[in-house]
Amino acid sequence: MVRFVPFLTAAAYLAGSAEAFAPAPSQVRAQRLASDGHVAAADRALASPTLLADMLVQTELPEKIYLPKDKESAKILGGIKIGTRRLTVITGASSGLGLNCAVALAKTGRHFVVMAVRDVEKGKRVAKEMGMPDNSYVVMKLELGNLQSVRDFVFNLKAFKSVRPLNNLICNAAVYKPTDPEPAWTDDGFEQSMGINHFGHFLLVNLLVDDMAKAKDARMCIVGSITGNTNTVGGGLVYPQADLGNLQGFEQGATKPIAMADGKPFFGAKAYKDAKVCNMMTVSELHRRYHDSTGIAFSSMYPGCIAETALFREKRPWFRKAFPWFMKYVTGGYVGEVEAGERLGQVVDAPECAKSDIYWSWNGGAQQVGRWSKDGKPKGAGGSGGEIFENTQSDAVKDRGTAMKMWELSCQACGMTEKDLPKAAMSP
């Protein structure tokens, strides 16, 4: 067996180099051109009070992600449409992993899918393009970068489904901003990687636990990542490592100008990894607190490295071209979007996945570099093929003390009250 160790070293250097995470030259040039343009515009504005006033209004009133006008009217009478199928919500279902999972579940005939997306029209378009049966889904507005939008979505979901409970919730949506030199913020003032990937989902799962407790064989899955687990190749050897510290940033409110969970300066690649640690800790805490009283199976999973997903859209062009080849033929971690979607769907559909507090993986789980195979594609690194199995998370992810602290501080950050917390009996 060949271990591809030299390639692993190269991979760690490639992903960890400052250049790999720096903004592309075109971005820098665009910033300089924009700066030059602002100077010229300012000179013109001095000679025109009206133009100056317009510029000030544009500068002082930045557009929000979610406005009152964006609130979607509630759909009703969904119970008739759903029928006897399992009702499954998937966030981020208009592209990549989420979309392919929605397609896979809808085509089984056993699930009615709620595609929870930012852009409703796009969601409707791609569902038709992917051939989803017309009566197998509905598209609903959900902007995870705005906590009021999360509440609006839950209200609309309950109005749509009426008294029947939600069977499955898949928290998949995520943003990844490794090249951003400065943080971008959600409407609530959170750094976007943490705000969308963690806080938005954190509020969502808490608001839906009691409803799901009424369903038979209910399952809730939050998509994890090897990048948040330091016991994997991608999480332990590729810089930077996930590290929540003592959650100093959360203790300070986790809002602007505090961009990182540990309170340190912003680092886009690390912000994503930290958010994934919080995702996986949330699953463990949900299980510890509510599994015994609700019967809900809480789980996380790693679908494999979907190297061509839009999640890497902010990487440089050369990286986006080379990365899929590298993951497929060198590390063996590559998996296509269709197969990854089927894997995610399996977690909420297959009888063998009804267990709680499990971190599901396939084909080695990316805790090693792939081994040689006769077809020329390394095997055993979490990539295509292989059987599902119960993977092991890192000690940092399993740290109960930090997970409990993360939970309490997340409740505070999301402005949750007793009314928002699940009424289900909580285990000690």
N, C-alpha and C positions, 0 to 999 in steps of 0.2 A: 504493500500500500504506500502511496505517495502522499505526503502531508502538506505540500504546497507552502511550507514555512516561509521561503523567501518572498513569495507573493503576499503572504499575510503581513510581513514587515512593510512591504511596499504599500499595501492597502492602508495600514495605519498611518503611514507618512502622508499618503495622498489625501486621506480624509482629514488628517489633523493639521496639515500645513496651514499657515496663515493665509496663503494665497487661495486655498480652496474655499475659505470662508469669507474672503474679502469681496467687496462689491466688484462686479465686472467693470472693465475699463469703460465700456459704453455708458454704464451708470454714472461713473465719475465724470465723464465728459458731459453727460446730460445735466448733472448737478452744476458744473461750472458754467455751462451755457445758460442754465436757468438763473444762476447768480448774476451773470453779466446782463441778462435780460432784465432782471429786477432793477439793477442799477440804472439802466437806460430808461426804464419805465418811471423810475422815481424822478429822474431829471425832467421828464415830460410832465409828470404830475405836478411839480412845483409851479409850472406855468398854467395849470388848469385845476382850480379848486374842485370842480365837479369830478374830474378823473381821480383826484386824490381821495375824495370822499368814497368813490366807488371801490377804490383799492382797499381802503381801510375796512369797509364793510365785508369785502371778500376775505380779508385776512382775519378779522375778528370773529367771523361766524363760520367756522369750518363745518362741513357737512357731517352729520351723524350717520352711523351705520343703520340705525333704525329710528324712524320718526313716527309720530302718532298716525300719520296718513298711511304708513306701511302696514298698520294692523289689518289683518285679514278677517273678513266676515266669517262667522262660524258656519261650517257645513253641517247639515242635519240629516236625520234619517239614514245614517250610515249602517245601522244594524241590519237593515234589509239587504244592503249591498254586500255586507261582510258575510252574512249567512252563517254557516257552521264552521267556517275556516278559522284558524288561529289568527288573531290580530297582532301584527308585528310592526313596530315603529323602528325606522332606521334613520339616524341622523347623517347628514352629508351624503344623501342618496342620489345626488345628481351627477356624480362622476366617480371614476376609480373604483376602489374597493366597495364603497357603499352602494353604488349603482349596480355593480355586478352581483353583489349579495342580494339586492332587491329583485333582480332578474331571476336569479337562481331560485329564490323562495317562491316568487309569484308563479313560476312555471311548474312548480310541484303540484299546484292546485290545492295545497293544504294551508296556504297562508294568504291573508289579505294584507297587503303592505301599505303602510303610511310612510310616504317618502317625505321626511322632514328636511327642508332645504331652504337656502337663502333666497334663491331665485326660482319662484314658482313656475314661471313660463318656461325656463330652461328645463326644469324638472319634468314638465309635461312633454316637452319636445323630445328629450333623450329617452323617456320611457317608451314613446312610440317608435323611435329609431331602433331601440333595442328589442322591439317585438313583444313587449309586455302585454298580455291580454287586457283588453279595455276594462273589464270588471274585476281586475286583480289588484288594483292599487288606487290610492288617492294621493295627491300632492298637497302638502301644507307648508305654510311659511314658518320658518324657525331661524332666527338670527341669534346664535349662541354668544355673540359679542354684545348682547344687550339683555340684561336679566329680565326686563319687563317683557321682551319678546318671548322669553322662555315661559313666563307665566301666561302670556296670551296664547301660546301654542297649547299648553296643558288645558286651558279653558276650552279652546276650539276642539281639541281631541276628545274631551269628555262630552262636548255637545254633539259631536259627530257619532260617537259610538254608543251614546246613551248609557243604559244601565249595564251593558255587557262589559266585562273587565278586559284589560289589556293583557295579552298572553306573553308577549316578548318585547323587550326594549334593547336595541343595539345602539350603543353610543360609539359612533365611528368617526364623526367629523373632526377634522384637525387642520391646523395651519402650521407651517414650518418656515421660519424666516432666518436661515443661517447666514445670509449675506448682508442683512440690514445692519448698518453701523449704529443706528439709534433705534430705540424701541418704538413700535406703533402701539396705540392704546385703544381699548374697547370704549364703548359709550359710558361704561361705569368706571373707567379710569384704570383698568387692569392692563398690564402688558398683554398683547394679543395672544401669544402662545399659551400663556397660563389662563387667560380670561376665557378664551374659546375652548381650548382643549380640556381644561379642568373645571373652572368655576361655573361655566354655563352648563356643563353636563352634571356637575355636582348638585346644582339646584334642581335640574330636571329629574334626576333619579330620586331625590328625596320627595318631590311632589307626586311621584307616581308609585311609590312603594305600596301604599295602602290600597290603591286600585288594583295593582297586580296581585296582591295578597288574596283577592277574591277568585283568581283564576286557577284552574288546575294545571299543574306542570308549568308554572310560570318561570321564565328565564330572563335574566338581565345580564348582558355582556358589554363590558367596556373594553374596546380594543387597546391592547398594550403594545409594547415594543421591546425588542432586544436592546435598543439604545438606552433604555432606562434601567436595564439589568447589567450590573458590572460583572456578572459571572458568565458573560457571553463575549464572543469576539468583537461584535460591533459596539457593545456597551462598556467593555473593560479595557480594550486595547486601542480604541479609536478616540482620540481627544476631541472635545472635552468629555469628562465623565459626568454623569448625573450626580448631583450632591445638593440636598436640601439644607445642609448645615443644621442649625438649630431653628430653622424657619424664622430667622430674624426679619426677613422681608414681610412675611405674613403677619408677624407680631406688630409691624408698623402699618398694617392695613393693606399691604400689597397693591396700593394704588399710586398713581403718578405723584412723585417721580420715582417711586420704588418699583424697579422693573424685575428683580430676581427674587426667588423664594428665600435665598440665603442673605438677601440684602446687599449683595455685591454688585459691581457695575454690570451693565447689560452685555450679554453674550448670546446671540441669537440661537446658535446650535445647542447650547446648554439649556436655554429656556425651554426648548421643545422636550429635551430629555427629562428635565425636572418635572414638566407637566405630565409626562408619561408615568413617572414614578408616582405622582399624586393619583393618577387614574388607577393604577394597580393597587395602591394602598386603599383607595375608596372601595374597591371590590372587596378587599379583605375585611374592612370595617363594616360594610353592609352585611357581609356574611356573619361576622361575629355578633352584630347587634340584632339582626332581623331574620336570619334564616330559620332559626328554631320556631319562631312564632308565625312566620308567614309561609314557609315551605318554598319560597322563591330560591331558585338556583342562581347564585351570583358567580360570575366567572370573568376571566380575562383571556386573551389569546394573542398569539403572534402569527400572522398569516404567511410569513415569509417576506423576503425583500422584493417589493413590487417596484422594481428599479425604473420603470417607465411611467409611474404615476405622476399626476400633476403636483403631488406634494414636493417634488424636486424642481418645480418650475422656476424657482429663484436661483438655482445653481447656474454656473456658466455653461455655455453651449458645449464646450469640449467635455465637461463633466457629464452632461446629460447623454452624450453619445457614448462615452467610454464606460460609464458606470454599469449599464445593463450587461455589456459584454464581460466586464470584469466579474460581476456577481454570478453570471451564468457559467463561465468557463474556468474561473480561477477559484473563487470561494465556494461556489455551489449553493449560494443562498438565494438565487433568483427564482421567482415564481411569477407567472403571468397574472393579469388582472382577473381573468375568468376563473382560473383555479383558485385564486385567493378569495374571490367572492363566494365560491362554493364552500371553501373552508369555513368562512365566517358564518354562512348559512347553516352549516353542519352543527355548529355549537348550539343553535336554538332549535334545531329540527331533529337531530339524530337521538334515538333513545339512550345511547351510551354517553351522551353529553348532559344528562340530567343531574349530574353531581354539582355541588356547590363548593366555592372557594378553590377553584381549579384554574390553573394557567395552562391553557391548551396550546400545543404546538404540533408540528409535523416534521418528519424526516430529520431528526437529530436536534432540532430546536436551536440551531445556531450557536451551540456552546463549543463548537470546534470548526475548523476549516474542513471543507469537503474532502472526502477520500476518492481516490481514482476509481473510475467505472469504465466498463468496456465501451460505452457509447460516447466517451470523451467528456462527459459532464460530471463533475464531482458530486458525490452524494453525501448525505448526512449532516448538512449545514443548515437545515430548515427550508431548503428550496423545494422545487417541484417534486411531486411524488411522495411516497412514503405514507405511513399510517399515522393517525392522530394518537397523541399520548399526553400524559400529565407531566408537564415540564416543571422545573424547579426555579423559583425566583431567587434573586440575590438576597443576601442578608440585610442589605439596606432597605430593600422593598418590604421585607418581612418584619422590620423593626416595629413592634407593636406600640412602643412609647411614642415614636415619631408619628406613626399613623394616627394615633388617638389625638395628638396635638394638631396634626394637619386637619383632621376632621373638625375639631372645635373652632379653629381659626378660620376654616373655610366657611363654616356656618356664619361666623361674624362678618366675614368679607362679603358674603352674599346677602347680608341683611335679613337672614332667616329668623322668624319668630316661632313661638310654640305652635302657632297655627300651621306653619309650613312643615314642621317635623312630622315624620310618620307617627301615626297613633298606635301602630303595632307594638306589642310588648317587646321591650329591648332586653336582650340577654345581658347579664352582669359582666 
